[in-house]
Amino acid sequence: MLIGIDASRSVAQEPTGTESYSLNLIRHLLALPSDHRYRLYFNRPPSFPPKVGGEEGGAATLRPCDLRIVPFPRLWTHLRLSWEMARRPPDLLFVPAHVLPIVHPRCSVVTIHDLGYLYYPEAHRPLDRFYLDLSTRYNAHAATHLIADSSATRRDLVERYGSEPDKITVVYPGYDEATFRPVRDEEAIEAVKARYHIAGDYILFVGTLQPRKNLVRLIEAFANMQVGKHASGQVDANLQTCKLANLRLVIAGKKGWLYQEIFRLVEELGLEGKVVFTDYVPEGNLPALMSGARLFVFPSLYEGFGLPVLEAMACGIPVVCSNTSSLPEVAGDAAVLVDPLDVEGLAVAMERVLGDEELRAELIRRGFEQARKFSWETCARETLDVLESVCHEFH
């Protein structure tokens, strides 16, 4: 069959979650052996590398495919892509990280990543929230089948949008095993630290600066650690042992929206120099940045999947993350899970991991095991199974 894929989100210059998902999934779909043909639709020229695969297992050549580059100034999906669907429709259209065009083949599959805007509407600008709700609701009802990247998202689709459970298949994303692995070269780690002006030991967060990432509470928890006190007024005994007062909090990610309070809080708490903002970090620099950290913390209020948690585990860094939405599925028993609304609990969890070497070693060991459960190759194979099943129902 001819599988069309909306690849417009895979060509972002600074890819984050859903864009990285689109790029990696398309790469690995094209590397799978099959008799299917692919047609990729872009709104600007792509820059796909010719191969995928790791150093250990070799690389796989991407199959030839039809690239349709169709620039358009506004409403690319509903006007330009719809026009392509009307003129030369594929047997099936797959949309991995966007919205289904108004005109589409009768066989269509869309990946839904999360419905966090329904749970934390204040974390989004009003117009963005309206668009997210409208487009996701449309996807849920117009697509032939849905892929959810976690059981939490599948459950939300059923409960909040009334989707039929049989219409949704959970397919977990993966991570790039060739890129995300422990960096043992101290010079490489120090070079990355110097590039982003990081001195000494640090706690790391990776993600876009926006309210859903819960960075205000993370900074408040970090401030509690700096003074060594909790609500009880007792000084934590591990403070001097772990030299927590000398730690930095590194927040790696580009500015998203409604982020002004994050910077204002750092100033109010007098944490300039203690909290380091790196802006966007290219994927190639992340393994060294993660490997050099003492702890990775991901206190997000809501995630459709939470890829940085897997990447940090694969780099051999202990993880503290939220106990909400999909994150327990991603982290398994390989992280310390906390209530993201509990500032004191977050501080205690971070101090506990930093101060207990046995716990750190166990979390690192479990993290490697947990990360191995997820791969882009598996994600691609299971996605292709869904596409084939949907298309066979109509042919």
C-alpha positions in Angstrom: 0.0 0.0 0.0 1.0 3.7 -0.4 1.3 5.2 3.1 1.3 9.0 3.2 2.8 10.7 6.2 2.5 14.3 7.3 6.2 15.0 8.0 5.9 18.7 8.5 6.7 18.5 12.2 9.9 16.5 11.6 11.8 19.4 10.0 11.8 21.7 13.1 15.2 23.4 13.5 15.0 23.0 17.3 12.9 19.9 17.8 11.3 19.2 21.1 9.0 16.3 22.2 6.4 15.8 19.5 8.7 17.0 16.7 11.4 14.6 17.9 8.8 11.8 17.9 7.8 12.6 14.4 11.4 12.7 13.1 12.6 9.5 14.8 9.5 7.5 14.0 9.6 8.4 10.3 13.3 7.5 10.1 12.7 4.1 11.7 9.5 3.4 9.6 11.6 3.9 6.5 14.3 1.5 7.8 11.8 -1.4 8.3 11.7 -4.1 5.7 8.3 -4.1 4.0 6.7 -3.9 0.6 4.9 -0.7 1.3 5.6 2.6 -0.5 5.9 5.9 1.4 5.0 9.5 0.4 6.2 12.2 2.9 4.6 15.6 2.9 6.8 18.6 3.9 6.1 22.3 4.2 9.8 22.9 3.7 12.8 20.8 2.5 13.9 18.1 5.0 17.4 17.1 6.0 17.0 13.4 6.8 20.3 11.5 7.3 20.6 8.5 5.0 20.9 5.9 7.8 19.6 5.0 11.2 21.1 2.7 13.7 23.7 2.5 16.4 27.4 1.9 16.5 27.1 -1.6 17.9 24.4 -3.0 15.6 25.4 -1.2 12.5 23.1 1.1 10.5 20.1 0.5 8.4 19.5 2.2 5.0 16.4 4.2 4.6 14.1 3.0 1.8 13.5 5.4 -1.1 10.3 7.3 -0.8 8.4 10.0 -2.6 9.1 13.4 -1.0 6.4 16.0 -1.6 7.7 19.5 -0.6 4.7 21.8 -0.8 5.4 25.2 0.8 2.4 27.3 1.7 2.2 30.6 3.7 -0.9 29.9 5.9 -3.1 27.0 6.9 -0.8 24.5 5.3 -2.6 21.5 6.7 -6.2 22.3 5.9 -5.6 24.0 2.5 -2.4 22.8 0.9 -2.2 19.3 2.4 -6.0 18.9 1.8 -5.4 19.8 -1.8 -2.7 17.1 -2.1 -5.1 14.6 -0.5 -7.9 15.5 -3.0 -5.6 15.3 -6.1 -3.4 12.3 -5.3 -4.6 10.5 -2.1 -2.5 7.8 -0.6 -4.1 4.5 0.6 -3.7 5.7 4.1 -2.6 9.0 5.8 -0.6 8.9 9.0 -0.3 12.1 11.0 2.3 11.6 13.8 2.4 15.0 15.4 -0.3 17.4 14.1 -3.9 17.6 13.0 -5.7 15.6 10.3 -6.4 17.8 7.2 -10.0 18.4 6.4 -9.7 16.5 3.2 -8.2 13.1 3.9 -8.4 9.5 2.8 -11.0 7.3 4.4 -8.1 5.4 6.0 -6.3 7.7 8.5 -4.3 7.3 11.7 -3.3 10.1 14.0 -1.1 10.0 17.1 -2.5 11.8 20.1 0.2 12.9 22.5 -1.6 14.3 25.5 -4.6 16.2 26.8 -2.8 18.1 29.5 -4.6 21.4 28.5 -7.8 19.9 30.0 -6.2 19.3 33.3 -4.1 22.4 33.6 -5.8 25.1 31.4 -4.0 27.9 33.2 -0.7 26.5 31.8 -1.7 27.5 28.3 -2.6 30.8 26.6 -6.3 31.0 25.9 -6.0 30.9 22.1 -3.6 27.9 22.3 -5.8 26.1 24.7 -8.8 26.6 22.4 -6.8 25.3 19.4 -5.5 22.3 21.2 -9.0 21.3 22.4 -10.5 21.9 18.9 -7.8 20.1 16.9 -7.5 17.1 19.3 -11.3 16.7 19.5 -11.4 16.8 15.7 -8.6 14.2 15.5 -10.3 11.9 17.9 -13.5 11.8 16.0 -12.4 12.2 12.3 -9.5 9.7 12.3 -10.1 6.1 11.5 -7.8 5.0 14.3 -5.8 6.7 17.0 -2.4 6.0 18.4 -1.8 7.1 22.0 1.8 7.2 23.3 0.8 6.1 26.8 -2.1 4.3 28.5 -2.7 7.6 30.4 -3.4 9.4 27.1 -5.6 6.5 25.9 -7.6 6.7 29.2 -8.0 10.5 28.8 -9.3 10.1 25.2 -12.0 7.6 26.4 -13.0 9.6 29.5 -12.8 13.2 28.2 -13.7 12.8 24.5 -15.8 9.7 24.5 -13.5 7.8 22.1 -14.1 4.1 21.7 -11.4 2.1 23.5 -11.1 -0.3 20.5 -10.3 2.7 18.3 -7.1 3.5 20.2 -3.8 1.6 20.3 -1.0 2.4 22.8 2.4 2.5 21.1 5.2 3.8 23.3 7.9 6.1 21.8 11.6 5.1 22.1 14.8 6.9 22.6 18.0 7.1 20.4 20.2 4.4 21.9 23.1 5.5 19.7 23.0 9.0 21.1 21.9 8.6 24.7 24.4 6.6 26.6 26.8 7.4 29.5 29.6 9.8 28.6 32.8 8.7 30.5 35.1 11.3 29.0 35.5 13.9 31.7 37.0 16.3 29.2 33.8 16.1 27.1 31.7 16.7 30.1 33.8 19.7 31.2 33.6 21.1 27.7 29.8 21.0 27.7 29.7 22.5 31.2 32.0 25.3 30.1 29.9 26.0 27.0 26.8 26.5 29.2 28.6 28.3 32.1 28.0 25.6 34.7 30.4 25.4 37.6 30.6 22.4 40.0 27.9 19.8 40.6 24.4 20.3 39.4 20.9 19.1 39.2 19.5 19.0 35.7 16.1 19.6 34.1 15.5 19.4 30.4 12.3 20.8 28.7 10.6 23.8 27.3 10.1 26.7 29.7 6.4 26.8 30.2 4.0 26.4 33.1 3.2 22.8 32.7 6.8 21.8 33.4 6.3 23.1 36.9 9.6 25.0 37.1 8.3 27.5 39.7 7.9 24.7 42.3 11.2 23.1 41.2 13.0 26.4 41.9 11.2 26.8 45.2 12.2 23.2 46.2 15.8 24.0 45.2 15.7 27.2 47.3 14.6 25.0 50.3 17.6 22.8 49.7 19.9 25.8 49.7 19.0 26.9 53.2 18.8 23.3 54.4 15.4 23.6 56.0 11.9 22.2 55.5 8.6 23.1 56.9 9.5 21.5 60.2 12.4 23.9 60.7 14.9 21.0 61.0 18.2 21.2 59.2 18.7 18.2 57.0 21.6 16.1 58.2 22.6 15.3 54.6 23.1 18.9 53.7 26.8 19.1 54.5 27.6 15.5 53.5 26.3 16.1 50.0 27.4 19.8 49.8 23.9 20.7 48.6 24.6 24.3 49.2 27.2 24.3 46.4 24.9 22.7 43.9 23.6 24.4 40.8 20.2 23.9 39.3 20.6 23.7 35.5 17.4 24.4 33.4 18.0 23.3 29.8 15.4 24.3 27.3 14.2 27.1 25.1 11.6 29.7 26.2 8.1 28.6 25.5 5.2 30.6 26.9 4.1 32.2 30.2 7.7 31.8 31.4 8.2 35.2 32.9 7.4 34.1 36.5 10.3 31.6 36.3 12.9 34.3 35.9 11.2 36.6 38.3 11.2 34.0 41.0 15.0 33.3 40.6 15.6 37.0 41.2 13.2 37.2 44.2 14.9 34.3 45.9 18.4 35.6 45.2 19.4 32.5 43.2 21.2 34.2 40.3 24.3 32.2 39.7 22.7 29.2 41.4 20.1 28.6 38.8 21.6 28.3 35.3 19.4 28.8 32.2 21.1 27.3 29.1 18.4 28.0 26.5 17.9 25.2 23.9 20.5 22.4 24.0 21.1 20.5 20.8 20.6 16.7 21.1 24.3 16.1 20.5 25.2 18.0 23.7 22.6 16.4 25.9 24.3 13.1 26.7 27.4 14.8 28.1 25.2 17.4 30.0 23.1 14.5 31.4 26.1 12.3 32.3 27.7 15.2 34.2 24.7 15.8 36.4 24.3 14.5 39.9 20.5 14.2 39.5 17.9 14.5 36.8 14.6 16.0 38.0 11.4 16.2 35.9 8.5 17.5 38.1 6.1 18.1 35.2 2.4 18.6 36.1 1.3 16.5 33.1 3.1 14.6 30.3 1.9 12.5 27.4 5.1 10.5 27.7 8.1 12.3 29.1 11.0 11.3 26.8 13.7 13.2 28.8 13.2 10.7 31.7 14.2 7.8 29.4 17.1 9.7 28.0 18.5 10.6 31.4 18.2 6.9 32.6 20.0 5.8 29.5 22.8 8.2 30.3 23.2 6.7 33.8 21.8 9.5 35.9 19.3 8.9 38.8 15.9 10.4 38.3 13.2 12.1 40.4 10.0 12.7 38.5 6.3 13.3 39.0 3.8 10.6 39.9 1.2 11.9 37.6 -0.2 11.2 34.0 2.1 9.0 32.0 5.3 9.4 34.0 4.8 6.3 36.2 4.6 4.2 33.0 7.8 5.7 31.7 9.8 5.6 34.9 8.5 2.2 36.3 10.4 1.4 39.5 13.6 3.2 38.3 12.8 6.7 39.7 11.7 8.3 42.9 8.2 9.5 42.2 6.8 12.6 43.9 3.6 14.7 44.0 4.5 17.6 41.7 2.4 20.0 43.8 4.3 19.2 47.0 7.3 21.6 47.1 8.7 20.2 50.3 8.2 16.6 49.2 10.2 17.4 46.0 13.0 18.9 48.0 13.1 15.9 50.3 13.2 13.5 47.3 16.1 15.3 45.7 18.1 15.5 48.9 17.4 11.8 49.5 18.8 10.7 46.1 21.8 13.1 46.3 22.7 11.9 49.8 22.2 8.2 49.6 24.9 6.5 47.4 23.3 3.1 47.6 20.0 4.5 46.4 21.7 6.3 43.6 23.5 3.2 42.4 20.2 1.2 42.5 18.3 3.9 40.6 21.0 4.0 38.0 21.0 0.2 37.6 17.2 0.1 37.3 17.3 3.1 35.0 19.4 1.2 32.4 17.0 -1.8 32.6 13.9 0.5 32.2 15.3 2.4 29.3 16.0 -0.8 27.4 12.2 -1.5 27.3 11.7 1.3 24.9 13.2 1.7 21.4 12.3 3.5 18.2 12.5 0.3 16.2 9.8 -1.3 18.4 7.7 1.9 18.1 8.0 1.8 14.3 7.1 -1.9 14.1 4.1 -1.5 16.3 3.0 1.6 14.4 3.3 -0.1 11.1 1.2 -3.0 12.5 -1.5 -0.4 13.3 -1.3 1.2 9.8 -1.5 -2.2 8.1 -4.5 -3.3 10.2 -6.4 -0.2 9.5 -5.8 -0.3 5.8 -6.7 -4.0 5.5 -10.1 -3.2 7.1 -11.0 -1.1 4.0 -9.3 -3.1 1.2 
